[in-house]
């Protein structure tokens, strides 16, 4: 069924109005037609009623078609307008098209064959223009929204940037504070430990059993506090990039044995077995012995601390010609799978509560990981909750630290592979020989 169109004819000539009605009716166009004879009447009708098309006579008694079009556009009345012109008004019609008319038609050509196509085309063009205008409006609104969002994001970015700068500054101040306080506290703590050791020496006078016990407690707690201070100081240096390795040639098996013996008394206090298995054909390495001892001490300390019964085992073996492995195994409380990825975070412990059973700074494992990265090694953890844990570290036989370059120069080599060969062929045999002479 054809759409019924609402048409307005604005013309002071009744004959011309009738001609429009007759042409559309004869063409079979379903219309609801309204008529007015002047411009003011047209404005009044169009302000209250919506029409599909307006047929406008250019020459009206109260104003011309151009003025009427301008009034319609200024009042935001949007409707397709077909201007009806007299003879010789073609130039005027062109001006009306520029002013906003949709089309024009000479009154002499009003017919059922010509008028309906003009009407339908005017409606189609107008609706297309409205769709384009709507799309443009939506695009403008979207663009304005995007501009506002971009402004908000830019403001957020600047805010985050300011916060990051504050966080960096706070982190630097924290590291500086920790380093300063740790350094300042170590001096009196060393004095406490030193005087405690002097009091325990027989030449300083005999102490009663109770006095010895009290001084020994002071000494043990002083050493424990000093260890915590050293951890904080090392972590601060690592964060600030001021901790350097001092590699030298040493016997790894001796370092491991000595460290295990130092920790044996702590294991015996908890009735734990402390086993060691070393399988090294060549125990000589070029690394920082102090830091290797620190890594092993931290791993053993954790194993003893978190193990209530059973045993702790240290295994040392060669993984390859240039890589060595050390594993510390325990039968302790184990670590839940969800916590495994967090244990290497600074100040992070499995039990974060204020009433936690196990003491410590939570810096041991982060320090171990950072030191191993400096050496060119790494650490992996295997653990089952309630059954125990295995911490495996891998270190290169020759550390990859920056100080290695000085050692390479001392070995008179300009090529890395040549340096390693000279080291294996010349320095290692001399070192092993010197060690065997000492043992004899």
Kinemage of the C-alpha trace (Angstrom):
@kinemage 1
@onewidth
@group {chain A} dominant
@subgroup {mainchain}
@vectorlist {calphas} color= white
{ca unk a 1} P 0.000 0.000 0.000
{ca unk a 2} L 1.401 3.343 -1.068
{ca unk a 3} L 2.348 5.773 1.680
{ca unk a 4} L -0.136 8.627 2.206
{ca unk a 5} L 1.706 11.939 1.888
{ca unk a 6} L 0.882 15.183 3.698
{ca unk a 7} L 1.313 18.062 1.253
{ca unk a 8} L 1.125 21.828 1.825
{ca unk a 9} L 0.541 24.180 -1.120
{ca unk a 10} L 1.501 27.831 -0.476
{ca unk a 11} L 0.021 29.968 -3.287
{ca unk a 12} L -2.322 32.943 -3.404
{ca unk a 13} L -3.754 31.776 -6.737
{ca unk a 14} L -6.560 29.253 -6.199
{ca unk a 15} L -6.283 28.026 -9.816
{ca unk a 16} L -2.628 27.112 -9.301
{ca unk a 17} L -3.498 25.333 -6.048
{ca unk a 18} L -6.172 23.349 -7.827
{ca unk a 19} L -3.699 22.452 -10.578
{ca unk a 20} L -1.342 20.892 -8.034
{ca unk a 21} L -4.174 18.928 -6.398
{ca unk a 22} L -5.501 17.735 -9.753
{ca unk a 23} L -2.101 16.600 -11.051
{ca unk a 24} L -1.306 14.563 -7.944
{ca unk a 25} L -4.820 13.073 -7.685
{ca unk a 26} L -4.911 12.134 -11.340
{ca unk a 27} L -1.488 10.463 -10.977
{ca unk a 28} L -2.920 8.295 -8.208
{ca unk a 29} L -0.752 9.718 -5.414
{ca unk a 30} L -2.286 9.197 -1.954
{ca unk a 31} L -2.234 12.674 -0.426
{ca unk a 32} L -3.632 14.737 2.403
{ca unk a 33} L -3.376 18.247 0.985
{ca unk a 34} L -3.533 21.553 2.847
{ca unk a 35} L -3.567 25.027 1.305
{ca unk a 36} L -2.541 28.530 2.450
{ca unk a 37} L -2.391 31.787 0.473
{ca unk a 38} L 0.517 33.697 2.029
{ca unk a 39} L 3.872 33.306 3.732
{ca unk a 40} L 2.798 34.076 7.276
{ca unk a 41} L 0.053 31.474 7.061
{ca unk a 42} L 2.596 28.961 5.822
{ca unk a 43} L 4.939 29.665 8.752
{ca unk a 44} L 2.064 29.278 11.240
{ca unk a 45} L 0.916 25.969 9.736
{ca unk a 46} L 4.415 24.535 9.427
{ca unk a 47} L 5.235 25.446 13.055
{ca unk a 48} L 2.354 23.259 14.261
{ca unk a 49} L 2.131 20.475 11.677
{ca unk a 50} L 4.637 18.182 10.017
{ca unk a 51} L 4.436 17.835 6.222
{ca unk a 52} L 6.183 15.558 3.749
{ca unk a 53} L 6.572 18.319 1.159
{ca unk a 54} L 5.724 21.987 0.521
{ca unk a 55} L 4.895 23.430 -2.922
{ca unk a 56} L 5.802 27.108 -2.672
{ca unk a 57} L 4.850 29.882 -5.069
{ca unk a 58} L 7.736 32.309 -5.360
{ca unk a 59} L 5.545 35.418 -5.616
{ca unk a 60} L 3.369 35.722 -2.499
{ca unk a 61} L 1.360 38.783 -1.488
{ca unk a 62} L 3.175 39.380 1.851
{ca unk a 63} L 6.742 38.228 0.993
{ca unk a 64} L 8.752 36.473 -1.670
{ca unk a 65} L 9.768 32.809 -1.581
{ca unk a 66} L 13.389 33.614 -0.704
{ca unk a 67} L 12.392 35.446 2.494
{ca unk a 68} L 10.048 32.626 3.453
{ca unk a 69} L 12.776 30.002 2.965
{ca unk a 70} L 15.178 32.001 5.108
{ca unk a 71} L 12.541 32.281 7.839
{ca unk a 72} L 11.873 28.533 7.743
{ca unk a 73} L 15.591 27.723 8.044
{ca unk a 74} L 16.112 30.254 10.864
{ca unk a 75} L 13.270 28.685 12.868
{ca unk a 76} L 14.734 25.207 12.242
{ca unk a 77} L 11.672 24.031 10.289
{ca unk a 78} L 12.992 21.232 8.104
{ca unk a 79} L 10.781 20.188 5.230
{ca unk a 80} L 11.413 19.600 1.491
{ca unk a 81} L 10.342 22.637 -0.523
{ca unk a 82} L 9.546 22.575 -4.254
{ca unk a 83} L 9.373 26.128 -5.645
{ca unk a 84} L 6.712 26.804 -8.297
{ca unk a 85} L 7.917 29.509 -10.691
{ca unk a 86} L 6.330 31.540 -13.453
{ca unk a 87} L 7.708 32.151 -16.922
{ca unk a 88} L 11.220 33.598 -16.951
{ca unk a 89} L 11.880 32.905 -13.245
{ca unk a 90} L 14.521 30.207 -13.795
{ca unk a 91} L 17.377 32.372 -12.444
{ca unk a 92} L 15.295 33.144 -9.367
{ca unk a 93} L 14.670 29.424 -8.901
{ca unk a 94} L 18.406 28.764 -8.910
{ca unk a 95} L 18.869 31.329 -6.144
{ca unk a 96} L 16.097 29.644 -4.178
{ca unk a 97} L 17.867 26.285 -4.539
{ca unk a 98} L 20.985 27.859 -3.094
{ca unk a 99} L 18.902 29.185 -0.206
{ca unk a 100} L 17.616 25.731 0.690
{ca unk a 101} L 14.881 24.745 -1.730
{ca unk a 102} L 14.902 21.056 -2.693
{ca unk a 103} L 13.740 21.496 -6.299
{ca unk a 104} L 11.780 23.833 -8.575
{ca unk a 105} L 9.163 23.449 -11.313
{ca unk a 106} L 7.615 25.874 -13.769
{ca unk a 107} L 3.841 26.222 -13.315
{ca unk a 108} L 3.428 25.756 -17.034
{ca unk a 109} L 4.709 22.165 -16.651
{ca unk a 110} L 2.327 21.084 -13.886
{ca unk a 111} L 1.027 17.700 -15.059
{ca unk a 112} L 0.286 14.193 -13.655
{ca unk a 113} L 3.377 12.892 -15.465
{ca unk a 114} L 5.905 15.456 -14.181
{ca unk a 115} L 4.728 16.531 -10.722
{ca unk a 116} L 4.689 13.117 -8.916
{ca unk a 117} L 8.332 12.264 -9.807
{ca unk a 118} L 9.372 15.755 -8.673
{ca unk a 119} L 7.500 15.199 -5.385
{ca unk a 120} L 8.966 11.752 -4.698
{ca unk a 121} L 12.475 12.876 -5.595
{ca unk a 122} L 12.192 15.909 -3.288
{ca unk a 123} L 11.055 13.673 -0.406
{ca unk a 124} L 13.824 11.156 -1.097
{ca unk a 125} L 16.500 13.856 -1.271
{ca unk a 126} L 15.229 15.489 1.920
{ca unk a 127} L 15.187 12.206 3.839
{ca unk a 128} L 18.695 11.407 2.628
{ca unk a 129} L 19.849 14.849 3.768
{ca unk a 130} L 18.225 14.267 7.168
{ca unk a 131} L 20.012 10.916 7.500
{ca unk a 132} L 23.311 12.528 6.569
{ca unk a 133} L 22.667 15.349 9.033
{ca unk a 134} L 21.806 12.842 11.752
{ca unk a 135} L 24.914 10.813 10.994
{ca unk a 136} L 27.042 13.962 11.063
{ca unk a 137} L 25.488 14.981 14.364
{ca unk a 138} L 26.228 11.554 15.829
{ca unk a 139} L 29.786 11.775 14.527
{ca unk a 140} L 30.202 15.209 16.090
{ca unk a 141} L 28.847 13.943 19.387
{ca unk a 142} L 31.101 10.888 19.224
{ca unk a 143} L 34.068 13.072 18.367
{ca unk a 144} L 33.300 15.409 21.257
{ca unk a 145} L 32.970 12.402 23.546
{ca unk a 146} L 36.299 11.035 22.319
{ca unk a 147} L 37.926 14.423 22.851
{ca unk a 148} L 36.599 14.527 26.420
{ca unk a 149} L 37.744 10.933 27.027
{ca unk a 150} L 41.179 11.725 25.601
{ca unk a 151} L 41.411 14.774 27.841
{ca unk a 152} L 40.425 12.651 30.834
{ca unk a 153} L 42.947 9.949 29.870
{ca unk a 154} L 45.650 12.565 29.406
{ca unk a 155} L 44.848 14.013 32.816
{ca unk a 156} L 44.963 10.507 34.308
{ca unk a 157} L 48.261 9.825 32.521
{ca unk a 158} L 49.772 13.000 33.953
{ca unk a 159} L 48.432 12.087 37.383
{ca unk a 160} L 49.893 8.581 37.135
{ca unk a 161} L 53.179 10.046 35.939
{ca unk a 162} L 53.270 12.364 38.953
{ca unk a 163} L 52.414 9.475 41.252
{ca unk a 164} L 55.137 7.324 39.659
{ca unk a 165} L 57.672 10.086 40.238
{ca unk a 166} L 56.564 10.322 43.859
{ca unk a 167} L 56.783 6.529 44.215
{ca unk a 168} L 60.269 6.493 42.692
{ca unk a 169} L 61.347 9.278 45.015
{ca unk a 170} L 59.774 7.491 47.993
{ca unk a 171} L 61.495 4.236 47.015
{ca unk a 172} L 64.831 6.007 46.717
{ca unk a 173} L 64.336 7.693 50.086
{ca unk a 174} L 63.314 4.352 51.596
{ca unk a 175} L 66.385 2.615 50.215
{ca unk a 176} L 68.621 5.461 51.396
{ca unk a 177} L 67.010 5.384 54.840
{ca unk a 178} L 67.343 1.601 55.135
{ca unk a 179} L 70.956 1.705 54.029
{ca unk a 180} L 71.813 4.551 56.419
{ca unk a 181} L 70.040 3.022 59.404
{ca unk a 182} L 71.449 -0.440 58.746
{ca unk a 183} L 74.957 0.989 58.511
{ca unk a 184} L 74.538 3.084 61.670
{ca unk a 185} L 73.082 0.183 63.653
{ca unk a 186} L 75.832 -2.214 62.669
{ca unk a 187} L 78.485 -0.225 64.596
{ca unk a 188} L 76.922 -0.590 68.077
{ca unk a 189} L 75.814 -4.132 67.238
{ca unk a 190} L 79.358 -5.152 66.375
{ca unk a 191} L 80.449 -3.660 69.696
{ca unk a 192} L 77.812 -5.687 71.560
{ca unk a 193} L 78.920 -8.885 69.810
{ca unk a 194} L 82.594 -8.138 70.372
{ca unk a 195} L 82.248 -7.415 74.095
{ca unk a 196} L 80.019 -10.482 74.511
{ca unk a 197} L 82.723 -12.664 72.960
{ca unk a 198} L 85.350 -11.072 75.230
{ca unk a 199} L 83.276 -11.800 78.324
{ca unk a 200} L 83.047 -15.459 77.345
{ca unk a 201} L 86.868 -15.812 77.151
{ca unk a 202} L 88.478 -17.352 80.236
{ca unk a 203} L 91.181 -14.678 80.437
{ca unk a 204} L 88.548 -12.032 81.160
{ca unk a 205} L 87.568 -13.826 84.349
{ca unk a 206} L 85.405 -16.724 85.276
{ca unk a 207} L 81.656 -16.261 84.943
{ca unk a 208} L 79.032 -18.242 86.739
{ca unk a 209} L 76.945 -20.673 84.729
{ca unk a 210} L 73.999 -18.283 84.839
{ca unk a 211} L 76.165 -15.350 83.732
{ca unk a 212} L 77.611 -17.363 80.848
{ca unk a 213} L 74.123 -18.321 79.762
{ca unk a 214} L 73.005 -14.676 79.809
{ca unk a 215} L 76.068 -13.464 77.882
{ca unk a 216} L 75.642 -16.280 75.360
{ca unk a 217} L 72.038 -15.192 74.840
{ca unk a 218} L 73.235 -11.613 74.254
{ca unk a 219} L 75.802 -12.896 71.755
{ca unk a 220} L 73.325 -15.126 69.879
{ca unk a 221} L 70.663 -12.432 69.657
{ca unk a 222} L 73.270 -9.866 68.642
{ca unk a 223} L 74.438 -12.108 65.800
{ca unk a 224} L 70.849 -12.684 64.731
{ca unk a 225} L 70.125 -8.942 64.734
{ca unk a 226} L 73.338 -8.262 62.833
{ca unk a 227} L 72.296 -10.820 60.200
{ca unk a 228} L 68.958 -9.028 59.788
{ca unk a 229} L 70.729 -5.675 59.480
{ca unk a 230} L 73.097 -7.105 56.881
{ca unk a 231} L 70.125 -8.392 54.878
{ca unk a 232} L 68.497 -4.959 54.863
{ca unk a 233} L 71.795 -3.294 53.928
{ca unk a 234} L 72.475 -5.771 51.108
{ca unk a 235} L 68.947 -5.362 49.766
{ca unk a 236} L 69.294 -1.566 49.799
{ca unk a 237} L 72.583 -1.823 47.892
{ca unk a 238} L 71.046 -4.226 45.377
{ca unk a 239} L 68.094 -1.899 44.811
{ca unk a 240} L 70.437 1.049 44.314
{ca unk a 241} L 72.784 -0.971 42.066
{ca unk a 242} L 75.731 -0.358 44.395
{ca unk a 243} L 76.525 -3.968 45.276
{ca unk a 244} L 79.330 -5.516 43.207
{ca unk a 245} L 80.655 -9.051 43.122
{ca unk a 246} L 84.291 -9.657 44.012
{ca unk a 247} L 85.092 -12.911 42.218
{ca unk a 248} L 88.157 -14.977 42.919
{ca unk a 249} L 89.272 -18.557 42.457
{ca unk a 250} L 88.214 -20.871 45.303
{ca unk a 251} L 87.242 -24.442 46.133
{ca unk a 252} L 83.443 -24.715 46.159
{ca unk a 253} L 83.419 -27.951 48.180
{ca unk a 254} L 85.307 -26.252 51.029
{ca unk a 255} L 82.912 -23.302 51.067
{ca unk a 256} L 79.923 -25.662 51.174
{ca unk a 257} L 81.417 -27.841 53.930
{ca unk a 258} L 82.364 -24.827 56.041
{ca unk a 259} L 78.911 -23.274 55.681
{ca unk a 260} L 77.142 -26.505 56.569
{ca unk a 261} L 79.320 -26.900 59.684
{ca unk a 262} L 78.460 -23.367 60.787
{ca unk a 263} L 74.747 -24.130 60.494
{ca unk a 264} L 74.932 -27.587 62.097
{ca unk a 265} L 74.453 -26.304 65.646
{ca unk a 266} L 71.153 -24.656 64.678
{ca unk a 267} L 69.945 -27.934 63.162
{ca unk a 268} L 71.003 -29.911 66.224
{ca unk a 269} L 69.017 -27.580 68.482
{ca unk a 270} L 65.885 -28.804 66.680
{ca unk a 271} L 67.096 -32.449 66.471
{ca unk a 272} L 67.332 -32.208 62.686
{ca unk a 273} L 69.737 -34.274 60.613
{ca unk a 274} L 71.953 -32.174 58.370
{ca unk a 275} L 73.382 -34.205 55.508
{ca unk a 276} L 75.754 -33.201 52.739
{ca unk a 277} L 76.568 -34.881 49.439
{ca unk a 278} L 79.197 -33.394 47.123
{ca unk a 279} L 79.865 -34.929 43.728
{ca unk a 280} L 82.371 -32.668 41.993
{ca unk a 281} L 85.216 -33.838 39.768
{ca unk a 282} L 86.505 -30.269 39.638
{ca unk a 283} L 85.506 -28.150 42.705
{ca unk a 284} L 87.376 -25.024 41.585
{ca unk a 285} L 85.263 -22.041 40.492
{ca unk a 286} L 85.756 -18.355 39.798
{ca unk a 287} L 83.079 -16.475 41.733
{ca unk a 288} L 82.505 -14.374 44.837
{ca unk a 289} L 83.015 -16.809 47.751
{ca unk a 290} L 81.419 -14.448 50.285
{ca unk a 291} L 78.221 -14.175 48.257
{ca unk a 292} L 78.121 -17.903 47.498
{ca unk a 293} L 78.417 -18.542 51.243
{ca unk a 294} L 75.672 -15.974 51.883
{ca unk a 295} L 73.336 -17.679 49.410
{ca unk a 296} L 73.901 -21.100 50.953
{ca unk a 297} L 73.588 -19.716 54.496
{ca unk a 298} L 70.229 -18.120 53.702
{ca unk a 299} L 68.913 -21.310 52.099
{ca unk a 300} L 70.034 -23.447 55.051
{ca unk a 301} L 68.693 -20.939 57.565
{ca unk a 302} L 65.263 -21.031 55.885
{ca unk a 303} L 65.313 -24.834 55.699
{ca unk a 304} L 66.128 -25.140 59.422
{ca unk a 305} L 63.624 -22.448 60.401
{ca unk a 306} L 60.705 -24.030 58.525
{ca unk a 307} L 61.489 -27.671 59.387
{ca unk a 308} L 60.235 -29.102 62.683
{ca unk a 309} L 61.332 -32.712 62.223
{ca unk a 310} L 63.189 -34.890 59.748
{ca unk a 311} L 66.306 -33.868 57.883
{ca unk a 312} L 67.924 -31.275 55.654
{ca unk a 313} L 70.197 -32.296 52.822
{ca unk a 314} L 72.654 -30.306 50.727
{ca unk a 315} L 73.580 -31.707 47.334
{ca unk a 316} L 76.341 -30.282 45.135
{ca unk a 317} L 77.014 -31.596 41.642
{ca unk a 318} L 78.240 -30.650 38.193
{ca unk a 319} L 75.418 -30.042 35.754
{ca unk a 320} L 77.760 -29.431 32.838
{ca unk a 321} L 81.365 -28.457 32.264
{ca unk a 322} L 80.589 -24.789 32.913
{ca unk a 323} L 77.627 -25.025 35.287
{ca unk a 324} L 77.304 -26.238 38.876
{ca unk a 325} L 74.200 -27.022 40.888
{ca unk a 326} L 73.469 -26.766 44.610
{ca unk a 327} L 70.220 -28.131 46.065
{ca unk a 328} L 68.933 -27.629 49.601
{ca unk a 329} L 66.200 -30.134 50.456
{ca unk a 330} L 64.091 -30.150 53.626
{ca unk a 331} L 61.136 -31.996 55.160
{ca unk a 332} L 59.523 -28.813 56.436
{ca unk a 333} L 56.127 -27.180 56.176
{ca unk a 334} L 56.321 -26.702 52.407
{ca unk a 335} L 54.850 -23.904 50.342
{ca unk a 336} L 51.353 -23.719 48.854
{ca unk a 337} L 51.277 -23.516 45.024
{ca unk a 338} L 49.564 -20.100 45.185
{ca unk a 339} L 52.465 -18.711 47.240
{ca unk a 340} L 55.317 -20.022 45.086
{ca unk a 341} L 55.216 -17.049 42.731
{ca unk a 342} L 55.320 -14.586 45.665
{ca unk a 343} L 58.180 -15.903 47.793
{ca unk a 344} L 60.823 -13.923 45.874
{ca unk a 345} L 59.057 -10.590 46.520
{ca unk a 346} L 60.818 -8.272 48.971
{ca unk a 347} L 59.515 -8.342 52.550
{ca unk a 348} L 57.130 -11.149 51.574
{ca unk a 349} L 56.716 -14.209 53.786
{ca unk a 350} L 54.377 -17.176 53.606
{ca unk a 351} L 52.813 -16.068 56.883
{ca unk a 352} L 52.164 -12.302 56.682
{ca unk a 353} L 50.241 -12.009 59.965
{ca unk a 354} L 51.516 -9.983 62.929
{ca unk a 355} L 51.435 -13.133 65.059
{ca unk a 356} L 53.430 -15.249 62.630
{ca unk a 357} L 55.418 -18.125 64.060
{ca unk a 358} L 58.556 -17.671 61.946
{ca unk a 359} L 60.609 -14.495 62.257
{ca unk a 360} L 62.672 -12.759 59.581
{ca unk a 361} L 62.751 -9.779 57.247
{ca unk a 362} L 61.466 -11.580 54.155
{ca unk a 363} L 64.553 -10.416 52.243
{ca unk a 364} L 66.567 -13.641 52.128
{ca unk a 365} L 65.110 -15.111 48.946
{ca unk a 366} L 64.947 -11.780 47.043
{ca unk a 367} L 68.633 -11.231 47.873
{ca unk a 368} L 69.494 -14.759 46.740
{ca unk a 369} L 67.672 -14.265 43.440
{ca unk a 370} L 69.343 -10.886 42.815
{ca unk a 371} L 72.829 -12.239 43.610
{ca unk a 372} L 72.320 -15.233 41.328
{ca unk a 373} L 71.209 -12.957 38.505
{ca unk a 374} L 74.404 -10.943 38.965
{ca unk a 375} L 76.413 -14.160 38.770
{ca unk a 376} L 74.582 -15.374 35.684
{ca unk a 377} L 72.773 -18.129 37.572
{ca unk a 378} L 69.192 -18.748 38.655
{ca unk a 379} L 67.047 -20.484 41.266
{ca unk a 380} L 64.025 -22.780 41.026
{ca unk a 381} L 61.735 -24.102 43.768
{ca unk a 382} L 59.894 -27.395 44.110
{ca unk a 383} L 57.559 -27.720 47.092
{ca unk a 384} L 54.596 -29.641 48.423
{ca unk a 385} L 52.569 -28.273 51.300
{ca unk a 386} L 53.225 -30.277 54.450
{ca unk a 387} L 55.952 -32.419 52.850
{ca unk a 388} L 58.921 -30.116 52.274
{ca unk a 389} L 60.744 -28.017 49.711
{ca unk a 390} L 63.735 -28.199 47.390
{ca unk a 391} L 65.590 -25.032 46.390
{ca unk a 392} L 67.892 -25.612 43.427
{ca unk a 393} L 70.423 -23.003 42.366
{ca unk a 394} L 72.612 -23.070 39.298
{ca unk a 395} L 75.766 -20.991 39.030
{ca unk a 396} L 78.359 -20.770 36.259
{ca unk a 397} L 81.830 -22.082 37.001
{ca unk a 398} L 83.080 -18.690 35.898
{ca unk a 399} L 80.805 -15.791 36.884
{ca unk a 400} L 79.425 -13.480 34.215
{ca unk a 401} L 79.759 -10.351 36.373
{ca unk a 402} L 81.343 -7.188 35.030
{ca unk a 403} L 84.405 -7.719 37.231
{ca unk a 404} L 85.173 -10.803 35.192
{ca unk a 405} L 86.639 -8.521 32.530
{ca unk a 406} L 89.414 -7.491 34.913
{ca unk a 407} L 90.179 -11.127 35.602
{ca unk a 408} L 90.255 -11.875 31.888
{ca unk a 409} L 92.779 -9.058 31.377
{ca unk a 410} L 94.892 -10.446 34.187
{ca unk a 411} L 94.986 -13.740 32.318
{ca unk a 412} L 96.388 -11.919 29.214
{ca unk a 413} L 93.543 -12.730 26.856
{ca unk a 414} L 91.554 -10.603 24.444
{ca unk a 415} L 89.010 -13.202 23.447
{ca unk a 416} L 86.501 -14.654 25.903
{ca unk a 417} L 86.872 -18.288 24.847
{ca unk a 418} L 90.682 -18.020 24.853
{ca unk a 419} L 90.520 -16.531 28.338
{ca unk a 420} L 88.453 -19.415 29.669
{ca unk a 421} L 90.789 -21.964 28.120
{ca unk a 422} L 93.861 -20.301 29.628
{ca unk a 423} L 92.110 -20.182 32.971
{ca unk a 424} L 91.298 -23.885 32.822
{ca unk a 425} L 94.696 -24.914 31.514
{ca unk a 426} L 96.983 -22.696 33.621
{ca unk a 427} L 95.377 -21.073 36.656
{ca unk a 428} L 93.199 -23.960 37.807
{ca unk a 429} L 95.990 -26.576 37.872
{ca unk a 430} L 98.235 -24.186 39.819
{ca unk a 431} L 95.413 -23.509 42.286
{ca unk a 432} L 94.643 -27.205 42.759
{ca unk a 433} L 98.354 -27.938 43.207
{ca unk a 434} L 98.712 -25.198 45.818
{ca unk a 435} L 95.730 -26.577 47.690
{ca unk a 436} L 97.151 -30.101 47.738
{ca unk a 437} L 100.500 -28.745 49.006
{ca unk a 438} L 98.682 -26.967 51.856
{ca unk a 439} L 96.820 -30.148 52.756
{ca unk a 440} L 100.051 -32.138 52.837
